[in-house]
Amino acid sequence: MQPEERINAIREKLEQDFHPDILEIEDQSHEHAGHKGADGKGHFSLIIEAKSLEDLSLLQKHQAIYKSLDDLLQTEIHALSIKV
């Protein structure tokens, strides 16, 4: 999958699951070129604000986001920085 396709796939999953008011996704893969263990997967930074996440603890928010992106974490995402 190409970098823009990865971002679109991440965006699609998060919008579908959380209907965020704010969603920013940055591909930071270029900063980690040659990173051991990445195996061609990407590094991403994510900022998300959604009413559906408001009543969750920080840990629960992260768990919900990881659950939403589970398929992509297995195949396309090596590292994910999350700010909620």
PDB file with one MODEL, atoms N, CA, C and O in Angstrom:
MODEL        1
ATOM      1  N   MET A   1       0.853  -1.176   0.000  1.00  0.00           N
ATOM      2  CA  MET A   1       0.000   0.000   0.000  1.00  0.00           C
ATOM      3  C   MET A   1       0.902   1.243   0.000  1.00  0.00           C
ATOM      4  O   MET A   1       1.903   1.293   0.715  1.00  0.00           O
ATOM      5  N   GLN A   2       0.545   2.209  -0.784  1.00  0.00           N
ATOM      6  CA  GLN A   2       1.289   3.463  -0.859  1.00  0.00           C
ATOM      7  C   GLN A   2       0.970   4.346   0.355  1.00  0.00           C
ATOM      8  O   GLN A   2      -0.082   4.184   0.974  1.00  0.00           O
ATOM      9  N   PRO A   3       1.870   5.281   0.703  1.00  0.00           N
ATOM     10  CA  PRO A   3       1.659   6.122   1.896  1.00  0.00           C
ATOM     11  C   PRO A   3       0.300   6.827   1.924  1.00  0.00           C
ATOM     12  O   PRO A   3      -0.364   6.833   2.961  1.00  0.00           O
ATOM     13  N   GLU A   4      -0.119   7.413   0.814  1.00  0.00           N
ATOM     14  CA  GLU A   4      -1.404   8.117   0.788  1.00  0.00           C
ATOM     15  C   GLU A   4      -2.569   7.141   0.979  1.00  0.00           C
ATOM     16  O   GLU A   4      -3.579   7.485   1.593  1.00  0.00           O
ATOM     17  N   GLU A   5      -2.424   5.940   0.459  1.00  0.00           N
ATOM     18  CA  GLU A   5      -3.458   4.913   0.651  1.00  0.00           C
ATOM     19  C   GLU A   5      -3.547   4.507   2.120  1.00  0.00           C
ATOM     20  O   GLU A   5      -4.638   4.259   2.635  1.00  0.00           O
ATOM     21  N   ARG A   6      -2.408   4.440   2.786  1.00  0.00           N
ATOM     22  CA  ARG A   6      -2.402   4.106   4.218  1.00  0.00           C
ATOM     23  C   ARG A   6      -3.139   5.170   5.018  1.00  0.00           C
ATOM     24  O   ARG A   6      -3.967   4.851   5.871  1.00  0.00           O
ATOM     25  N   ILE A   7      -2.840   6.424   4.744  1.00  0.00           N
ATOM     26  CA  ILE A   7      -3.509   7.522   5.453  1.00  0.00           C
ATOM     27  C   ILE A   7      -5.008   7.466   5.198  1.00  0.00           C
ATOM     28  O   ILE A   7      -5.801   7.619   6.128  1.00  0.00           O
ATOM     29  N   ASN A   8      -5.402   7.249   3.953  1.00  0.00           N
ATOM     30  CA  ASN A   8      -6.825   7.169   3.626  1.00  0.00           C
ATOM     31  C   ASN A   8      -7.497   6.006   4.341  1.00  0.00           C
ATOM     32  O   ASN A   8      -8.628   6.138   4.806  1.00  0.00           O
ATOM     33  N   ALA A   9      -6.818   4.874   4.433  1.00  0.00           N
ATOM     34  CA  ALA A   9      -7.379   3.707   5.115  1.00  0.00           C
ATOM     35  C   ALA A   9      -7.532   3.978   6.611  1.00  0.00           C
ATOM     36  O   ALA A   9      -8.543   3.612   7.209  1.00  0.00           O
ATOM     37  N   ILE A  10      -6.535   4.615   7.211  1.00  0.00           N
ATOM     38  CA  ILE A  10      -6.603   4.983   8.630  1.00  0.00           C
ATOM     39  C   ILE A  10      -7.762   5.943   8.853  1.00  0.00           C
ATOM     40  O   ILE A  10      -8.572   5.752   9.761  1.00  0.00           O
ATOM     41  N   ARG A  11      -7.836   6.975   8.020  1.00  0.00           N
ATOM     42  CA  ARG A  11      -8.897   7.984   8.132  1.00  0.00           C
ATOM     43  C   ARG A  11     -10.278   7.330   8.016  1.00  0.00           C
ATOM     44  O   ARG A  11     -11.175   7.611   8.811  1.00  0.00           O
ATOM     45  N   GLU A  12     -10.437   6.468   7.031  1.00  0.00           N
ATOM     46  CA  GLU A  12     -11.723   5.816   6.797  1.00  0.00           C
ATOM     47  C   GLU A  12     -12.175   5.009   8.021  1.00  0.00           C
ATOM     48  O   GLU A  12     -13.328   5.111   8.442  1.00  0.00           O
ATOM     49  N   LYS A  13     -11.273   4.216   8.586  1.00  0.00           N
ATOM     50  CA  LYS A  13     -11.616   3.398   9.763  1.00  0.00           C
ATOM     51  C   LYS A  13     -11.994   4.275  10.953  1.00  0.00           C
ATOM     52  O   LYS A  13     -12.997   4.022  11.619  1.00  0.00           O
ATOM     53  N   LEU A  14     -11.190   5.311  11.222  1.00  0.00           N
ATOM     54  CA  LEU A  14     -11.441   6.156  12.385  1.00  0.00           C
ATOM     55  C   LEU A  14     -12.704   6.989  12.217  1.00  0.00           C
ATOM     56  O   LEU A  14     -13.447   7.180  13.179  1.00  0.00           O
ATOM     57  N   GLU A  15     -12.956   7.482  11.021  1.00  0.00           N
ATOM     58  CA  GLU A  15     -14.187   8.242  10.786  1.00  0.00           C
ATOM     59  C   GLU A  15     -15.408   7.345  10.936  1.00  0.00           C
ATOM     60  O   GLU A  15     -16.417   7.762  11.506  1.00  0.00           O
ATOM     61  N   GLN A  16     -15.327   6.135  10.438  1.00  0.00           N
ATOM     62  CA  GLN A  16     -16.425   5.182  10.529  1.00  0.00           C
ATOM     63  C   GLN A  16     -16.720   4.819  11.987  1.00  0.00           C
ATOM     64  O   GLN A  16     -17.883   4.749  12.384  1.00  0.00           O
ATOM     65  N   ASP A  17     -15.685   4.592  12.773  1.00  0.00           N
ATOM     66  CA  ASP A  17     -15.871   4.122  14.146  1.00  0.00           C
ATOM     67  C   ASP A  17     -16.124   5.234  15.171  1.00  0.00           C
ATOM     68  O   ASP A  17     -16.806   5.005  16.170  1.00  0.00           O
ATOM     69  N   PHE A  18     -15.582   6.434  14.932  1.00  0.00           N
ATOM     70  CA  PHE A  18     -15.648   7.467  15.968  1.00  0.00           C
ATOM     71  C   PHE A  18     -16.307   8.777  15.543  1.00  0.00           C
ATOM     72  O   PHE A  18     -16.644   9.586  16.407  1.00  0.00           O
ATOM     73  N   HIS A  19     -16.500   9.012  14.271  1.00  0.00           N
ATOM     74  CA  HIS A  19     -17.081  10.269  13.775  1.00  0.00           C
ATOM     75  C   HIS A  19     -16.403  11.477  14.437  1.00  0.00           C
ATOM     76  O   HIS A  19     -17.067  12.290  15.080  1.00  0.00           O
ATOM     77  N   PRO A  20     -15.088  11.590  14.277  1.00  0.00           N
ATOM     78  CA  PRO A  20     -14.334  12.616  15.011  1.00  0.00           C
ATOM     79  C   PRO A  20     -14.644  14.047  14.562  1.00  0.00           C
ATOM     80  O   PRO A  20     -14.972  14.307  13.405  1.00  0.00           O
ATOM     81  N   ASP A  21     -14.525  14.956  15.526  1.00  0.00           N
ATOM     82  CA  ASP A  21     -14.621  16.385  15.239  1.00  0.00           C
ATOM     83  C   ASP A  21     -13.286  16.875  14.683  1.00  0.00           C
ATOM     84  O   ASP A  21     -13.244  17.747  13.816  1.00  0.00           O
ATOM     85  N   ILE A  22     -12.209  16.307  15.188  1.00  0.00           N
ATOM     86  CA  ILE A  22     -10.856  16.631  14.722  1.00  0.00           C
ATOM     87  C   ILE A  22     -10.145  15.323  14.428  1.00  0.00           C
ATOM     88  O   ILE A  22     -10.161  14.400  15.243  1.00  0.00           O
ATOM     89  N   LEU A  23      -9.524  15.247  13.264  1.00  0.00           N
ATOM     90  CA  LEU A  23      -8.746  14.077  12.899  1.00  0.00           C
ATOM     91  C   LEU A  23      -7.586  14.522  12.020  1.00  0.00           C
ATOM     92  O   LEU A  23      -7.777  14.966  10.888  1.00  0.00           O
ATOM     93  N   GLU A  24      -6.386  14.395  12.564  1.00  0.00           N
ATOM     94  CA  GLU A  24      -5.174  14.738  11.821  1.00  0.00           C
ATOM     95  C   GLU A  24      -4.262  13.518  11.814  1.00  0.00           C
ATOM     96  O   GLU A  24      -3.976  12.933  12.859  1.00  0.00           O
ATOM     97  N   ILE A  25      -3.818  13.149  10.638  1.00  0.00           N
ATOM     98  CA  ILE A  25      -2.941  11.994  10.492  1.00  0.00           C
ATOM     99  C   ILE A  25      -1.711  12.443   9.721  1.00  0.00           C
ATOM    100  O   ILE A  25      -1.822  13.008   8.633  1.00  0.00           O
ATOM    101  N   GLU A  26      -0.558  12.194  10.283  1.00  0.00           N
ATOM    102  CA  GLU A  26       0.698  12.570   9.632  1.00  0.00           C
ATOM    103  C   GLU A  26       1.550  11.328   9.429  1.00  0.00           C
ATOM    104  O   GLU A  26       1.791  10.562  10.362  1.00  0.00           O
ATOM    105  N   ASP A  27       1.995  11.143   8.207  1.00  0.00           N
ATOM    106  CA  ASP A  27       2.907  10.045   7.897  1.00  0.00           C
ATOM    107  C   ASP A  27       4.315  10.498   8.244  1.00  0.00           C
ATOM    108  O   ASP A  27       4.836  11.432   7.634  1.00  0.00           O
ATOM    109  N   GLN A  28       4.931   9.848   9.211  1.00  0.00           N
ATOM    110  CA  GLN A  28       6.284  10.194   9.644  1.00  0.00           C
ATOM    111  C   GLN A  28       7.287   9.126   9.236  1.00  0.00           C
ATOM    112  O   GLN A  28       8.388   9.059   9.783  1.00  0.00           O
ATOM    113  N   SER A  29       6.909   8.301   8.287  1.00  0.00           N
ATOM    114  CA  SER A  29       7.757   7.185   7.861  1.00  0.00           C
ATOM    115  C   SER A  29       9.122   7.642   7.368  1.00  0.00           C
ATOM    116  O   SER A  29      10.126   6.965   7.590  1.00  0.00           O
ATOM    117  N   HIS A  30       9.159   8.795   6.697  1.00  0.00           N
ATOM    118  CA  HIS A  30      10.424   9.296   6.158  1.00  0.00           C
ATOM    119  C   HIS A  30      11.448   9.571   7.264  1.00  0.00           C
ATOM    120  O   HIS A  30      12.655   9.540   7.024  1.00  0.00           O
ATOM    121  N   GLU A  31      10.956   9.837   8.469  1.00  0.00           N
ATOM    122  CA  GLU A  31      11.858  10.100   9.595  1.00  0.00           C
ATOM    123  C   GLU A  31      12.447   8.810  10.158  1.00  0.00           C
ATOM    124  O   GLU A  31      13.361   8.847  10.982  1.00  0.00           O
ATOM    125  N   HIS A  32      11.923   7.679   9.714  1.00  0.00           N
ATOM    126  CA  HIS A  32      12.335   6.388  10.261  1.00  0.00           C
ATOM    127  C   HIS A  32      12.822   5.441   9.174  1.00  0.00           C
ATOM    128  O   HIS A  32      12.778   4.222   9.338  1.00  0.00           O
ATOM    129  N   ALA A  33      13.282   6.002   8.071  1.00  0.00           N
ATOM    130  CA  ALA A  33      13.750   5.177   6.955  1.00  0.00           C
ATOM    131  C   ALA A  33      14.813   4.195   7.436  1.00  0.00           C
ATOM    132  O   ALA A  33      15.758   4.574   8.127  1.00  0.00           O
ATOM    133  N   GLY A  34      14.647   2.946   7.065  1.00  0.00           N
ATOM    134  CA  GLY A  34      15.602   1.919   7.444  1.00  0.00           C
ATOM    135  C   GLY A  34      15.443   1.399   8.860  1.00  0.00           C
ATOM    136  O   GLY A  34      16.269   0.619   9.334  1.00  0.00           O
ATOM    137  N   HIS A  35      14.385   1.825   9.538  1.00  0.00           N
ATOM    138  CA  HIS A  35      14.135   1.402  10.919  1.00  0.00           C
ATOM    139  C   HIS A  35      13.993  -0.117  10.969  1.00  0.00           C
ATOM    140  O   HIS A  35      13.137  -0.696  10.300  1.00  0.00           O
ATOM    141  N   LYS A  36      14.824  -0.735  11.752  1.00  0.00           N
ATOM    142  CA  LYS A  36      14.818  -2.189  11.884  1.00  0.00           C
ATOM    143  C   LYS A  36      13.456  -2.673  12.369  1.00  0.00           C
ATOM    144  O   LYS A  36      12.905  -2.138  13.332  1.00  0.00           O
ATOM    145  N   GLY A  37      12.925  -3.674  11.707  1.00  0.00           N
ATOM    146  CA  GLY A  37      11.670  -4.272  12.104  1.00  0.00           C
ATOM    147  C   GLY A  37      10.439  -3.656  11.475  1.00  0.00           C
ATOM    148  O   GLY A  37       9.345  -4.199  11.628  1.00  0.00           O
ATOM    149  N   ALA A  38      10.576  -2.543  10.773  1.00  0.00           N
ATOM    150  CA  ALA A  38       9.414  -1.892  10.167  1.00  0.00           C
ATOM    151  C   ALA A  38       8.861  -2.705   9.001  1.00  0.00           C
ATOM    152  O   ALA A  38       7.658  -2.668   8.738  1.00  0.00           O
ATOM    153  N   ASP A  39       9.715  -3.431   8.306  1.00  0.00           N
ATOM    154  CA  ASP A  39       9.289  -4.300   7.205  1.00  0.00           C
ATOM    155  C   ASP A  39       8.375  -3.606   6.208  1.00  0.00           C
ATOM    156  O   ASP A  39       7.401  -4.199   5.743  1.00  0.00           O
ATOM    157  N   GLY A  40       8.675  -2.360   5.874  1.00  0.00           N
ATOM    158  CA  GLY A  40       7.900  -1.628   4.882  1.00  0.00           C
ATOM    159  C   GLY A  40       6.622  -1.006   5.403  1.00  0.00           C
ATOM    160  O   GLY A  40       5.897  -0.365   4.642  1.00  0.00           O
ATOM    161  N   LYS A  41       6.328  -1.179   6.681  1.00  0.00           N
ATOM    162  CA  LYS A  41       5.141  -0.571   7.276  1.00  0.00           C
ATOM    163  C   LYS A  41       5.446   0.881   7.634  1.00  0.00           C
ATOM    164  O   LYS A  41       6.609   1.279   7.683  1.00  0.00           O
ATOM    165  N   GLY A  42       4.408   1.668   7.882  1.00  0.00           N
ATOM    166  CA  GLY A  42       4.586   3.088   8.126  1.00  0.00           C
ATOM    167  C   GLY A  42       4.558   3.489   9.581  1.00  0.00           C
ATOM    168  O   GLY A  42       4.075   2.757  10.445  1.00  0.00           O
ATOM    169  N   HIS A  43       5.096   4.690   9.832  1.00  0.00           N
ATOM    170  CA  HIS A  43       5.066   5.351  11.135  1.00  0.00           C
ATOM    171  C   HIS A  43       4.101   6.530  11.019  1.00  0.00           C
ATOM    172  O   HIS A  43       4.215   7.334  10.094  1.00  0.00           O
ATOM    173  N   PHE A  44       3.162   6.636  11.942  1.00  0.00           N
ATOM    174  CA  PHE A  44       2.143   7.675  11.843  1.00  0.00           C
ATOM    175  C   PHE A  44       1.931   8.375  13.180  1.00  0.00           C
ATOM    176  O   PHE A  44       2.101   7.791  14.250  1.00  0.00           O
ATOM    177  N   SER A  45       1.555   9.642  13.080  1.00  0.00           N
ATOM    178  CA  SER A  45       1.158  10.438  14.227  1.00  0.00           C
ATOM    179  C   SER A  45      -0.316  10.769  14.031  1.00  0.00           C
ATOM    180  O   SER A  45      -0.737  11.131  12.933  1.00  0.00           O
ATOM    181  N   LEU A  46      -1.097  10.644  15.101  1.00  0.00           N
ATOM    182  CA  LEU A  46      -2.537  10.798  15.017  1.00  0.00           C
ATOM    183  C   LEU A  46      -3.024  11.734  16.109  1.00  0.00           C
ATOM    184  O   LEU A  46      -2.661  11.585  17.276  1.00  0.00           O
ATOM    185  N   ILE A  47      -3.844  12.694  15.725  1.00  0.00           N
ATOM    186  CA  ILE A  47      -4.561  13.546  16.674  1.00  0.00           C
ATOM    187  C   ILE A  47      -6.040  13.321  16.397  1.00  0.00           C
ATOM    188  O   ILE A  47      -6.501  13.479  15.267  1.00  0.00           O
ATOM    189  N   ILE A  48      -6.775  12.954  17.433  1.00  0.00           N
ATOM    190  CA  ILE A  48      -8.202  12.695  17.260  1.00  0.00           C
ATOM    191  C   ILE A  48      -8.981  13.226  18.449  1.00  0.00           C
ATOM    192  O   ILE A  48      -8.592  13.039  19.602  1.00  0.00           O
ATOM    193  N   GLU A  49     -10.088  13.892  18.148  1.00  0.00           N
ATOM    194  CA  GLU A  49     -11.043  14.318  19.168  1.00  0.00           C
ATOM    195  C   GLU A  49     -12.412  13.894  18.668  1.00  0.00           C
ATOM    196  O   GLU A  49     -12.814  14.224  17.553  1.00  0.00           O
ATOM    197  N   ALA A  50     -13.122  13.153  19.515  1.00  0.00           N
ATOM    198  CA  ALA A  50     -14.447  12.664  19.140  1.00  0.00           C
ATOM    199  C   ALA A  50     -15.323  12.560  20.375  1.00  0.00           C
ATOM    200  O   ALA A  50     -14.865  12.148  21.441  1.00  0.00           O
ATOM    201  N   LYS A  51     -16.567  12.932  20.227  1.00  0.00           N
ATOM    202  CA  LYS A  51     -17.510  12.829  21.341  1.00  0.00           C
ATOM    203  C   LYS A  51     -17.621  11.385  21.827  1.00  0.00           C
ATOM    204  O   LYS A  51     -17.812  11.138  23.018  1.00  0.00           O
ATOM    205  N   SER A  52     -17.503  10.445  20.909  1.00  0.00           N
ATOM    206  CA  SER A  52     -17.640   9.034  21.274  1.00  0.00           C
ATOM    207  C   SER A  52     -16.490   8.537  22.151  1.00  0.00           C
ATOM    208  O   SER A  52     -16.580   7.455  22.732  1.00  0.00           O
ATOM    209  N   LEU A  53     -15.420   9.310  22.250  1.00  0.00           N
ATOM    210  CA  LEU A  53     -14.282   8.934  23.089  1.00  0.00           C
ATOM    211  C   LEU A  53     -14.239   9.716  24.404  1.00  0.00           C
ATOM    212  O   LEU A  53     -13.440   9.403  25.286  1.00  0.00           O
ATOM    213  N   GLU A  54     -15.085  10.719  24.534  1.00  0.00           N
ATOM    214  CA  GLU A  54     -15.012  11.649  25.668  1.00  0.00           C
ATOM    215  C   GLU A  54     -15.088  10.992  27.041  1.00  0.00           C
ATOM    216  O   GLU A  54     -14.351  11.382  27.946  1.00  0.00           O
ATOM    217  N   ASP A  55     -15.946  10.022  27.213  1.00  0.00           N
ATOM    218  CA  ASP A  55     -16.168   9.444  28.545  1.00  0.00           C
ATOM    219  C   ASP A  55     -15.222   8.295  28.872  1.00  0.00           C
ATOM    220  O   ASP A  55     -15.372   7.640  29.904  1.00  0.00           O
ATOM    221  N   LEU A  56     -14.256   8.049  28.003  1.00  0.00           N
ATOM    222  CA  LEU A  56     -13.302   6.965  28.220  1.00  0.00           C
ATOM    223  C   LEU A  56     -12.032   7.483  28.875  1.00  0.00           C
ATOM    224  O   LEU A  56     -11.655   8.640  28.691  1.00  0.00           O
ATOM    225  N   SER A  57     -11.376   6.622  29.638  1.00  0.00           N
ATOM    226  CA  SER A  57     -10.068   6.981  30.192  1.00  0.00           C
ATOM    227  C   SER A  57      -9.068   7.028  29.036  1.00  0.00           C
ATOM    228  O   SER A  57      -9.363   6.571  27.931  1.00  0.00           O
ATOM    229  N   LEU A  58      -7.913   7.571  29.293  1.00  0.00           N
ATOM    230  CA  LEU A  58      -6.876   7.646  28.264  1.00  0.00           C
ATOM    231  C   LEU A  58      -6.540   6.246  27.743  1.00  0.00           C
ATOM    232  O   LEU A  58      -6.424   6.040  26.535  1.00  0.00           O
ATOM    233  N   LEU A  59      -6.387   5.299  28.648  1.00  0.00           N
ATOM    234  CA  LEU A  59      -6.093   3.925  28.252  1.00  0.00           C
ATOM    235  C   LEU A  59      -7.218   3.355  27.388  1.00  0.00           C
ATOM    236  O   LEU A  59      -6.946   2.721  26.368  1.00  0.00           O
ATOM    237  N   GLN A  60      -8.452   3.567  27.772  1.00  0.00           N
ATOM    238  CA  GLN A  60      -9.584   3.059  26.997  1.00  0.00           C
ATOM    239  C   GLN A  60      -9.658   3.703  25.610  1.00  0.00           C
ATOM    240  O   GLN A  60     -10.011   3.044  24.632  1.00  0.00           O
ATOM    241  N   LYS A  61      -9.324   4.984  25.534  1.00  0.00           N
ATOM    242  CA  LYS A  61      -9.297   5.669  24.229  1.00  0.00           C
ATOM    243  C   LYS A  61      -8.266   5.017  23.311  1.00  0.00           C
ATOM    244  O   LYS A  61      -8.550   4.721  22.150  1.00  0.00           O
ATOM    245  N   HIS A  62      -7.085   4.801  23.841  1.00  0.00           N
ATOM    246  CA  HIS A  62      -6.024   4.176  23.046  1.00  0.00           C
ATOM    247  C   HIS A  62      -6.426   2.755  22.635  1.00  0.00           C
ATOM    248  O   HIS A  62      -6.200   2.344  21.497  1.00  0.00           O
ATOM    249  N   GLN A  63      -7.014   2.024  23.556  1.00  0.00           N
ATOM    250  CA  GLN A  63      -7.446   0.663  23.244  1.00  0.00           C
ATOM    251  C   GLN A  63      -8.501   0.661  22.141  1.00  0.00           C
ATOM    252  O   GLN A  63      -8.458  -0.186  21.248  1.00  0.00           O
ATOM    253  N   ALA A  64      -9.437   1.591  22.194  1.00  0.00           N
ATOM    254  CA  ALA A  64     -10.487   1.677  21.175  1.00  0.00           C
ATOM    255  C   ALA A  64      -9.894   2.010  19.806  1.00  0.00           C
ATOM    256  O   ALA A  64     -10.317   1.461  18.789  1.00  0.00           O
ATOM    257  N   ILE A  65      -8.917   2.908  19.791  1.00  0.00           N
ATOM    258  CA  ILE A  65      -8.268   3.286  18.528  1.00  0.00           C
ATOM    259  C   ILE A  65      -7.477   2.111  17.972  1.00  0.00           C
ATOM    260  O   ILE A  65      -7.543   1.828  16.776  1.00  0.00           O
ATOM    261  N   TYR A  66      -6.731   1.425  18.829  1.00  0.00           N
ATOM    262  CA  TYR A  66      -5.982   0.249  18.375  1.00  0.00           C
ATOM    263  C   TYR A  66      -6.922  -0.839  17.862  1.00  0.00           C
ATOM    264  O   TYR A  66      -6.616  -1.509  16.876  1.00  0.00           O
ATOM    265  N   LYS A  67      -8.053  -1.014  18.519  1.00  0.00           N
ATOM    266  CA  LYS A  67      -9.027  -2.012  18.055  1.00  0.00           C
ATOM    267  C   LYS A  67      -9.568  -1.627  16.679  1.00  0.00           C
ATOM    268  O   LYS A  67      -9.707  -2.477  15.801  1.00  0.00           O
ATOM    269  N   SER A  68      -9.867  -0.355  16.500  1.00  0.00           N
ATOM    270  CA  SER A  68     -10.375   0.134  15.222  1.00  0.00           C
ATOM    271  C   SER A  68      -9.378  -0.113  14.091  1.00  0.00           C
ATOM    272  O   SER A  68      -9.760  -0.455  12.972  1.00  0.00           O
ATOM    273  N   LEU A  69      -8.109   0.064  14.398  1.00  0.00           N
ATOM    274  CA  LEU A  69      -7.058  -0.034  13.374  1.00  0.00           C
ATOM    275  C   LEU A  69      -6.363  -1.392  13.358  1.00  0.00           C
ATOM    276  O   LEU A  69      -5.321  -1.540  12.720  1.00  0.00           O
ATOM    277  N   ASP A  70      -6.920  -2.383  14.044  1.00  0.00           N
ATOM    278  CA  ASP A  70      -6.250  -3.671  14.211  1.00  0.00           C
ATOM    279  C   ASP A  70      -5.746  -4.273  12.897  1.00  0.00           C
ATOM    280  O   ASP A  70      -4.585  -4.675  12.817  1.00  0.00           O
ATOM    281  N   ASP A  71      -6.578  -4.342  11.884  1.00  0.00           N
ATOM    282  CA  ASP A  71      -6.158  -4.928  10.604  1.00  0.00           C
ATOM    283  C   ASP A  71      -4.961  -4.177  10.016  1.00  0.00           C
ATOM    284  O   ASP A  71      -4.019  -4.790   9.514  1.00  0.00           O
ATOM    285  N   LEU A  72      -5.011  -2.847  10.085  1.00  0.00           N
ATOM    286  CA  LEU A  72      -3.917  -2.043   9.537  1.00  0.00           C
ATOM    287  C   LEU A  72      -2.655  -2.156  10.386  1.00  0.00           C
ATOM    288  O   LEU A  72      -1.544  -2.084   9.861  1.00  0.00           O
ATOM    289  N   LEU A  73      -2.819  -2.331  11.680  1.00  0.00           N
ATOM    290  CA  LEU A  73      -1.656  -2.513  12.547  1.00  0.00           C
ATOM    291  C   LEU A  73      -0.937  -3.820  12.218  1.00  0.00           C
ATOM    292  O   LEU A  73       0.276  -3.928  12.402  1.00  0.00           O
ATOM    293  N   GLN A  74      -1.665  -4.785  11.743  1.00  0.00           N
ATOM    294  CA  GLN A  74      -1.066  -6.065  11.369  1.00  0.00           C
ATOM    295  C   GLN A  74      -0.314  -5.989  10.042  1.00  0.00           C
ATOM    296  O   GLN A  74       0.653  -6.719   9.823  1.00  0.00           O
ATOM    297  N   THR A  75      -0.771  -5.094   9.155  1.00  0.00           N
ATOM    298  CA  THR A  75      -0.239  -5.105   7.791  1.00  0.00           C
ATOM    299  C   THR A  75       0.435  -3.820   7.327  1.00  0.00           C
ATOM    300  O   THR A  75       1.352  -3.878   6.508  1.00  0.00           O
ATOM    301  N   GLU A  76       0.006  -2.658   7.829  1.00  0.00           N
ATOM    302  CA  GLU A  76       0.448  -1.385   7.252  1.00  0.00           C
ATOM    303  C   GLU A  76       1.077  -0.402   8.233  1.00  0.00           C
ATOM    304  O   GLU A  76       1.811   0.495   7.817  1.00  0.00           O
ATOM    305  N   ILE A  77       0.805  -0.553   9.513  1.00  0.00           N
ATOM    306  CA  ILE A  77       1.283   0.408  10.516  1.00  0.00           C
ATOM    307  C   ILE A  77       2.316  -0.269  11.406  1.00  0.00           C
ATOM    308  O   ILE A  77       2.038  -1.286  12.041  1.00  0.00           O
ATOM    309  N   HIS A  78       3.516   0.313  11.441  1.00  0.00           N
ATOM    310  CA  HIS A  78       4.580  -0.199  12.328  1.00  0.00           C
ATOM    311  C   HIS A  78       4.524   0.532  13.667  1.00  0.00           C
ATOM    312  O   HIS A  78       4.674  -0.087  14.720  1.00  0.00           O
ATOM    313  N   ALA A  79       4.309   1.849  13.627  1.00  0.00           N
ATOM    314  CA  ALA A  79       4.302   2.655  14.846  1.00  0.00           C
ATOM    315  C   ALA A  79       3.212   3.713  14.734  1.00  0.00           C
ATOM    316  O   ALA A  79       2.965   4.266  13.662  1.00  0.00           O
ATOM    317  N   LEU A  80       2.562   3.983  15.872  1.00  0.00           N
ATOM    318  CA  LEU A  80       1.464   4.938  15.898  1.00  0.00           C
ATOM    319  C   LEU A  80       1.560   5.774  17.165  1.00  0.00           C
ATOM    320  O   LEU A  80       1.516   5.245  18.275  1.00  0.00           O
ATOM    321  N   SER A  81       1.693   7.082  16.988  1.00  0.00           N
ATOM    322  CA  SER A  81       1.676   8.029  18.100  1.00  0.00           C
ATOM    323  C   SER A  81       0.269   8.610  18.155  1.00  0.00           C
ATOM    324  O   SER A  81      -0.239   9.101  17.147  1.00  0.00           O
ATOM    325  N   ILE A  82      -0.362   8.559  19.326  1.00  0.00           N
ATOM    326  CA  ILE A  82      -1.748   9.005  19.449  1.00  0.00           C
ATOM    327  C   ILE A  82      -1.853  10.148  20.456  1.00  0.00           C
ATOM    328  O   ILE A  82      -1.325  10.066  21.565  1.00  0.00           O
ATOM    329  N   LYS A  83      -2.543  11.214  20.051  1.00  0.00           N
ATOM    330  CA  LYS A  83      -2.892  12.309  20.955  1.00  0.00           C
ATOM    331  C   LYS A  83      -4.399  12.443  20.903  1.00  0.00           C
ATOM    332  O   LYS A  83      -4.985  12.621  19.835  1.00  0.00           O
ATOM    333  N   VAL A  84      -5.031  12.355  22.091  1.00  0.00           N
ATOM    334  CA  VAL A  84      -6.493  12.450  22.165  1.00  0.00           C
ATOM    335  C   VAL A  84      -6.910  13.614  23.027  1.00  0.00           C
ATOM    336  O   VAL A  84      -8.104  13.853  23.207  1.00  0.00           O
TER     337      VAL A  84
ENDMDL
END
